[in-house]
Amino acid sequence: MATGNLLKGGQVVERVFSIDEYLVYVKARSILPFSADVKNLSQNDEPLRFTVFLGDSGTFSFYEDNGNDQMYREQYAHAQLSLHRQGNILTISIGKRSGNYKGMPKKRTYHIDVLASAPASKITVNGKVVDYTYSVTELKLSVM
């Protein structure tokens, strides 16, 4: 669960947590990929989930391949994700995929979670206003 606490680097931080918790510190403006449980390597058209940790700006290069052979060096695709914040406006851009691999889905669906955020006044995707969910307990805004 995100706490929303921002810490300055270059310090030792002591925290108390229970046995069923673990701490993960993530640099502000990071974009991390997550995936659903893999049930079948031949089906890779599940939505891709990215978790964004707020900050001013950052970039992330996402790599994908078919996941079930040794052709990952020659047959793959990648896309650039970027995060830009100006005042109260946060822009997340997902670039066009380049490359190709056997079984590559023609289209991708993305699920974006923004942690340590406040509810948004509006969210647009490709210029159109879209719905989103917000979890007060997780401090998480989600768009699919």
Sequence and secondary structure as in RCSB ss.txt:
>XXXX:A:sequence
MATGNLLKGGQVVERVFSIDEYLVYVKARSILPFSADVKNLSQNDEPLRFTVFLGDSGTFSFYEDNGNDQMYREQ
YAHAQLSLHRQGNILTISIGKRSGNYKGMPKKRTYHIDVLASAPASKITVNGKVVDYTYSVTELKLSVM
>XXXX:A:secstr
        SSS       TT       TT EEEE    S TT   S EEEEEE  SEEEEEEEE  SSSSGGGTS
EEEEEEEEEEETTEEEEEE   EEE TT  SS  EEEEEES    S EEETTEEE  EEETTTTEEEE 
